[in-house]
Amino acid sequence: MSQLLEPKAGTRCLLMGNEAIARGALEAGVSVAAGYPGTPSSEIIENLARVAGERNLYVEWSVNEKVAMEVAAAASYAGLRSMCVMKQNGVNVGSDFLLHLGLCGTRGGMIIVPCDDPGALSSINEGEARQFARLLEIPLLEPGDFQEAKDMTKWAFELSEEIRNLVMVRSVTRLSHASGMVVLGELPAPRAEAKFVHSGFILDPMTGAVLSVPIGFKHQQQQEKLEKAVALFENSPFNRYLGPEKPELLVITSSACFLYSLEAVNVLGLEDRVGILKLGTTWPLPPKLLAKHLSSANKILIVEEVIPFLEENVKVLAAELASSVGPKTFFGKRDKTIPSVGEMNPDNVVSALAKIFAIDYQPAPEEYRKRGQTVAFFGAPARDLTFCPGCPHRASFWSIHNVLEMDGREGFVCGDIGCYTMAVTPTGFSTVKTVHAMGSGTGLASGFGKLTQFGMDQPVLSVCGDSTFFHAAMPALVNAVHHRSRITMVVLDNGGTAMTGFQPHPGLEVDAAGRQAPAVSVEEVARAIGAHVEVSDPFDLAATQEKLLTLLNRKDGVNVLVLRQICALSPQKKWKKLFEVSVNQDVCLGESCGCNRLCTRIFRCPGLVWDGQKKKARIDEVICSGCGVCASVCPSGAIQKKEAA
């Protein structure tokens, strides 16, 4: 039985932050959960999907985040508790709908859980979700530890129903993907009775049609809901203070930065001089609580990650309260006391405190620090970003790169978001030249493809994954077809949302809960849109390159080439080798190879390694996946393959 289904209240469990959020939703009696995969958020939906049958939940991986929000909102309108989950970039995708939802309100408790990625550990940017709470004028909660991740999620549903509006619960990577002890609460019996009441007038979503008009009235109503949340925040147990009654310095912080601040104060022995105000309700700020603590200290350090969201809002409030709290000296991101980019850690806070208190603090002896730098520089082998052994993307980009070289017209590739983003580096032969948001590769290509009237004759390709095709690339393809843009779209179909853990998408015959579902064909959709479509196996280099070269020389219409080969790490393929691959070192030309070790230096599959003693290539049998592509790459025929038994 999953820990998430433990019925006994008071049980202590070791839970990942995302598991704690899922458990909090279960304790709240959530009925519907929808999301789109994205690190660091994916495990929330995955864990709920695993217990969907036992808890009578409906859980889905939606085609994108906007649709996920709409699915969750429908459940709320029908009186059910619902949630939508995504990484920070996904809030951008759904913001159009969110702006309407915040105005019209909700019925059943509804929360949105964005998981931010400070430092962009697995993202294309450091964009964060907190500013959307202010834009949408909805409450924002930020758990500071694993217990709060559960408890705050549960309470967020209650708050949503109290104010009749959406509530945001924001997590971050270090909370979502770390683990800690959590005391479980009561798990209610599954209950769900959905009905959309629509007999009343448009002004009240509880009894009538759900619209965001008339705007003036609804906006006023939205702000009244926010004021109600402020009153509840003043006495929230998720806001707490640690430290002396009259500190020399007040640290105001939230989320995982609370733990970093606590550790930093302890490291420097400043417990009697520094107070920490940990805020769990960070928008709107509770003014009475802030006034009380701002009055206690003249120096304020604000510790947070990415943008100075908390800092700016506290400063505005301090200005409004100036007559009662007096002038303050603020430290934070604005004056560079706290780093303005990247994720935080205890050392950052220690450095800030040491600077403010003029403490000469070294986290380690100077000799140790220098020795560590030397070892890291000279002793650790360099590791480039690389596709996995047997990754079909390596074969795909090998063909794309070679075809563009053969074509000779300085063609280029507009990239997208996924494992294949790494094709901007040598592992993908530096083939991709633009990377932005999901679906932007085809959108940009559509624009480039209309520049022929200005003398541009370079072939333009876009690449996207199968999940990205459904998420955001389809509208761009429609645009390209309708406007007769001269582009070739390459869909890298590896059978799932591979980068985030093989979550299913509409192109597969299974849904989030493992149920059978009708698959939507990429090529049939592309043909229906009006594109010329070809399909190839990227492991067949000759056939793929022939088709791609032909498509680049077609004069009319939009081309779509679907390169279909299952990801080497997918559950249905892992440990199943197509070929046994070996190197005949008597035939291998070694460094005399015309391209100076074409296989290990240029093709770069990790399964191909250099034998330093024999000065020849060899196969690393431990990691070779047996795709056999390298046998087609070797110019001397030294790499040999035979079908695996």
N, C-alpha and C positions, 0 to 999 in steps of 0.2 A: 504494500500500500504506500502511496506517495505521502511524504511528510505533510503535504498541503492538505491532506484529508484527515489528519489527526483530529479526532473529535474531542479529546479531553483538554479543557481549558487549563492553563497553568503549565502545560508541558513545555519544556525548554528544547528548542531545536536549533541546530546549526544551519542557517539559511543564507544563501546568496541574497544580495540586496534585491535583485529582480524577483527571486522567489518570495521574499518578504512582502513585496508589493502585491504579488499574485495572491498570497495568503490573506492580506488585508482586504483585497477585493472579495475573496470568498467569504470572509467573516462579515462583510457588509451585505452579502446576498446578491452579488452581481449576477445578472442573467445573460448579458451579451457583451462580448469583447471582440474588438476588431483592430487590426493594425497592419502595418507593412514592415517587413524585416529590415533591420538596420542596427548595427552595433553602436551603442551598448544596450539596446532595448529589447532585443529579440526574445530573450528567455521568458519575459512576462507572458506573452501570448503562447509560447511553446508550453509553459507549465500549465496554463489554464486549459490548453487544448488536451493535455494528457488526462485531465480529470473531468473533461466536459461531459462524458457519458454518465459518470457517477453523480454529478452535480446538476444535471439537466441544464447545462450551459449551451449557448450557441457561441462558438468561437470561429473566427475566420481570419485568414490572411487575405486582405482586400487587394484589389489591383493597384491601388496607391493610397496615400494617406488621406486625401480628400474624400475618397469613397469610404474609407474606414470611419472617418468622422460622421459621414452621412448615415452609415449603417448604425452606428452607435446612437446617433441622434434620433433615428426612427424608433429605436427601442425605448429611449427616454420619453418620446412623445406618446408612446403606448403605455407608459406607466412603469416600465421596467428600469432597474438600475443597470447602467452600461458604462463602458470605458473604451477609449481608443488610445493606442500605444504607438509610439514612433520615436526615432532619433530626432535630434534637433532640426536637421534639414527638412524633415517631413512636415514640421509646423508651417514652413513656408508654403509647401505644396497645398496644404489645406486651409490656408489663411483666408481665402476668399469666402469659403463657407463659414469659417469660424466667426468672421466679422458679423455675419447675419445671425448666427446662432447666439452670440453674446447679446444681441439686441432683442431677439424674440424670446429667449429664455428656454427653460427645460421643464419637464414634468417629473419623471423618475430621476433619481440622482444620477448625474453624468459627470465623469471626470476625464480629463485628457492627461496622459502621462508621457511627456517628452523626456528623453534621456539625453542630456547634453554630453559633449565629448571635449572637455577642455584639453588643450594641447593637440587636438585633432589626431589622436592616436589611431583612429580608424575612420577618419573623415576627410573630406576635401577642404573643409574650413572649420573655424572655431565658432561659427555662428551659434547663438544660444537662444533659448526659448523664453527667458524671463521677460524680455522686453515685450513679447506678445501679450503677456498678462496685462501689462499697463495699456497697450494699444486696444485690447479687447475689453478692457474694464471688467476683468473677472478676477476672483481671488487666486493668489499664488501661495502654495505651500511647498516648503523645502525640507525634507527629512535630513537630519544630521547624523543619524546612525541607523542600524538595521532594525532596532525595535521601533523607531519612529517611522521607518519605511512601511512597516505593517500598520501601526496604529494610525498614522496620518492618512494613509490610503483609505482605511475604514472610515475615519471621521470625515474625509472629503466628500463621501457620498451623502452623509448626514447634512453637511454644510450645504451641499448642492440643493438638497430638497428644502432646507431651511430658507434659502434665499431664492430658490427657483431659478438657478442659473448654473452654467458650467463652472467647474473648479479645476484649476491646473495643479498637478503634483509633479514637481520637477526633480529628477534624479540626475546624477552625474556618473561618469565611468567608474570612479573609485568606490562609489557606493553600490552601483548596479552589479559590478563584477567582483567585489570582495565579499567575504562571508563573515557572519558574526552570530552570536547567540540571540535568539528571539523567544520571548515567552508568548505562547499562543493564547488567543482568546477563544471565546465560544464560536463554534461553527454552526450556524443556523441550518435548519432543514431546508432543502431546496424548495423554493416557492416562486411561481411565476404565473401571472394572469395578465395577459396583454390585451388592451383595448384602446384604440385611438378615438377619444371623444371629440367630436367635431360639430356639435350642435349649437355652439355659441358664436359670439362675434370675434373679430380678429384681434381685439385688444388683449385677450387673455389666453395664453397657450394652455391653461388648465381646462378650458371649456370650449375653445373654438379653434378656428384655423390658425396655423402657426406661421406668422409672417413678421418681418422686421419693420413693417409700416403700421401706422403713421410714425415716421422717424422721430419727430420731436417728442411725442408722447413716450415712445418706446425707449429713447435714449435717456429721458428723465427717469423712467422706471428702472433702467439698467443701473443708473448711478445710485438710486435709492437702495437697490439690492447690495451694491458695493458698500454703502454706508452701514447697512445692517451687518455685513461681514466684519467691518472695522470694529463695531461694538463687541462682536463675539471674539475678535482677536485680542482685545485688551486683556482678557483673563485666560487666554489660551495656555494650557500646560506645555505647549510646544515652544513657548518663549520662556527662557529662564536665564537667571543671572548667577554667576559664580565669581566670588571675590570679595574684597573689603567694601565697607559701606561708602568710603570716600577714596576711591582709587586715584593714583597719580595719572593713570592712563586707562581709558575705557576702550576695550576692543569690541567692536560690533561685527558680528559675523553670522554666517548661515551655512547650511549644507555640510559637506565634508570638511569645509574650512574650519568649522568649530573644533573638530578633533585635532587638526593641525595647530590651531591656536592654543588649545589646551596643552598639547605636548610642548609647544615652544615656551610657554610661560613656566612650565615645570622644569624644563631644561635649564633655563636661566635663573631659576629660583625667585621668580617675581610674583609669587602667589599673594604676598601681602601688599604689593604695589600696583598690580594690574587686575582689573575686573573684566570679565568676559560676558557680554550680553549676546546670547545665542538666540537668533530669531528663526522661528519655523514658519511664521506667517509674514512673508516678505513683501507682499502687495495685496491690498494697501497696508502701509505701515500703521501700527497702532499708536496714535499720537500721545496719548496719556502715558503709556509705558515708556515711550522714547523720551518724553519730557522728564519723567522721573529720573532716568538714568543719565541723560545728557546734563542734568543739573548737578550730578555728582562728580563730574570730572571736567577739566578744562581742555585736556588733550584727548583726541579721539582717533583711533586707528581702525580703519575698516578693511577687513580681510575677506576677499571674495575672488572668484575666478572669472576670467575673460573680461567682459565689459564692466565698467564701474556702476552697475545698476543700483546696488544697495547704497554705494557712496553718494551718488547723485540724489537719490531720493531722501536719504538722511540729511544731506546738506540743505535741501529745499525745506524740509520740515524744521531743521534747526533755525533757518532764517525766519520762518513763520513764527517760531517760538522764541525768537531772540530776546524779547522783552522779559521773558520769564526764566530762560535758561542761561542767558548771557552769551558773550562771545566765546567761540571755540577755535582751537587749532586742529585742523584735520590732517591726517596722514592716510595715504592710500595709493590708488593707482594714478590719480591725477598728478601727484608730485613725485611719482616713481619710487615711493617707499616700498610699494608692493609692485612686482612685475606687471606690466601692462598686457602681456601676452602669455599664453601657455598655462598649464595647470599649476596649481599651488602644491606646496609640500611643507612639512614642518621647518625645514631649513630656511625657506623663504620668510616665514614668520619670525624665526629666530633672528635672522639678519635685520628685519625691520625693527624688532624690539631692541636689538643691540644698538642700532643706529639712533633710535629715539632716546635711549637711556645712556648713550655714550659708553657702552660696555665693550671692552675688547674681548671678543669671543671668537675662537677658532673651533669649528666642529671637529677637527682632527689636527694632530701635530703637523707642522709645515713639512717636515721630512716625509711623513706618511703620505701627505697629499701629493707631493712631487713624485714620490715613488709610484703612487697609484696612477698618475698621469703617464709616467714613463711606461709602465707595464701595459696600460690600456693602449698606448700608441704603438709600441713595438712588439708587445707580446700577444695581442689578440689578432687573429687573422681577420682580414677584411671580408665582409659578406655583403654582396650586392643584393638588391631586390631581385627576385627571380620567380618565374613561374615554377610550379611544382614539376617533378619528373613526370613525364607523360601528359602534361597539360595540353589539351587541344588548342589553347590559345597560342602557344609557341609555334605550332605548325601553321595555324591560321596567319599569324603575322609574318612568318617566314615566307609564305606564299604571297601575301599582300606586298611585302617589301620587295621581293624579287620581281613581281609583275610591274610594280611602279618603276623599278629600275629598267626593266625591258621596254616599257612603254616610252620612257625617255622624255616625257613632257612635264617633269617636275610636279607630278601628282602628289597629293597628300591626304592624310586621314584625320577626320574630326572624331575625337574620342568621346567616351561616356564614362559612367560610374560603375565600377565593378572590378573584378580581378584584372580585367584587360586594361584598366587604367595604367598598369605598370608598363604598357607598351610605349610609354613616353621615355622609358629607360632602355639601356642596351639589351635587357632580357627580351624585349619586344622589338629589338633592332631599331629603336627610336623612331618607330613608324608613326605613332600618334602625335599630332601637333597641337591639338586643342583639347582641354578637359574642363568641363564646367559642371552643370547640374544634370540630373537624369533626363535623358531625352534631348539634351542640348546638342549632342553630336550631329544628329540628323537635322535639327533646326538650323544649325550653323551651315551644314552642307547645303541645305535648301537655299540659303542665302547666297553662298558662294556659287552655286550652280546657276544663278541668274545673272552672273556678271560677264557672260560672254559678249553682251552688247558693248561692254567696255574693254574688249580685247583680251579677256582672260580665257585661256584655252587649257588650263591645267585640269587634269582629271581630279574630281573631288569624290572621296569616299567617306562614309560614316560607319562607325561600328557601334553596336550595342548588344547587350546580352538578351537572352530570351525573356527574363523577368522584366528588364528595363523596356523591352519592346512593348509589353502590355502596360507598364507603369506610365510611361511618358513619351515614347517615341512614335506611337501611332498617329497622334495629331500632326506631328512634324512630317511624317510620311504622306499623310493626306494633303498637307500644304504643298509638299514638293510635287506630288502628282497633279494637283489642281493647277499649279502655276508652271507646269512643264519644266521643272528644274532639272538640269542634267547632272544627276548624281547616281552613285551606286551605294546602296545601303547594305552593309554586311551584318547579318544577325548571327552572333556567336551563341549557338544553342547548345549549352552543355547540360541540359536536363534539370534545371532547378536554380534557385537563388543561392548559388554556390558560395559566394563570398561571406554570407552571414550564417551559413549552416544548413544549406539544402532545403530551405523551406519551399513548399510547393507554390506554384503560380498557375494562372489559368491555362497554361499550355500542357499541364499534366493531368493525369486521370485520378487525382487524389486531392483532398482538401486538408486544411490544418489539423483536423481531428482524425485523419486517416481514413475518412469515408471515400467511397468511389464518387467521382465527379466527372462530368463530360469535359474533355479536353478541347481547347480552342487552338486550331492549327495556325501557326505563324504564317506559313506560306499561303494558306487559303485566305487569311485576312488580308495579306499583302496583295494577292491577286484580285480580291474583291475591291480593294481600294483603287486598283488600276495599274499596279506596277508589273513589270516583267520579272518573273521569279525563276530562279534556279536553286537547286539544292545540291550540296556536295559534302563529302566526308573530308575534313581538313587533313586527316592522316594520309589521304591519297593526294600527295603534293602535285603530281602531274595533272590529274584531272581538275583539281581545284584551280591551279594556275591557268590552265587552258580556258576554263569557264570565266574566270575573272578577267583575263585579257580580252576575251570576246565581249564581255559586258562593257568594259571600258571603251570599246570602239563602236558600241551601238550609238547611233546618231540621235535617236528619238526616245523620249520617255525616261521614266525612273526605273532603275534596276534594283532588285533585291536578291542577294545571294545568301542563302541560309547555310551556314557551316555547322553541321550537326555531328557532335561526338560527345559522349557522356564524360563529365568531369572525372579525372583520374582518382579523386578522393570520394566520389559518390558511393553511398552504401551498396548500390547494385553492381559497382565495378571494382571496388577496392579488393585487392589481393587476387584479382583475376587477370592474369597476363594473357595478352594476345599472342605474344612471341617470346621466345628465348633469344636474347640478343648477346652477341659476343664480338670481340675485335680480334681479327687475325693480325697479330702484331708483325708478322713477316711481310704483310702487304701494306700495313700502315706506313705512311710517308713521314710521320712525326712532324718535326719542325720544318721539314722540306716540303710539306703540303703547300700547294700554291697560295693558299690563303693564310699561311702561318697558323696551322692547327685550326682548321675550319670548324671542326666538331666541338672542341672544348673552349676555344677563344671567341668564336662568333655565334655558333648555334646555342651554346651555353646550357644545354640540359644538365642539371645536377647529377643525373645518372651517368654522364660521361665525365671521366676524370683523367688527369694526366699522370702517367707512370713516370715519376721523376728519375728512377733508376734506368729504365729501358728507353726513356725518351719516346714513348709511344702512348697512344690513347688506350684506355681500357674501360670496361663497364663496371660500375659499382653495383654489384648484384643485390646489395641490401636495399637500395632505394630505386633501382630501375623498375619501372612499371610495365615494361614490355610492350610499349606502343609501337616500336619498330620504325618510327619516323627517321631516326638518325641514319638508318641503313640507306634511306633514299637521299640523304644529305651528303654522305661521304663520297668525295669525287674519285677515290681509288678503289672503292668496293671493299674496303677492309672491314667495315662494320657489316656483320652478317646476322640474319634473323631466320628463325624457323618456328613454325607454329608450336605454341606451348601445348604440352600434353594435357 
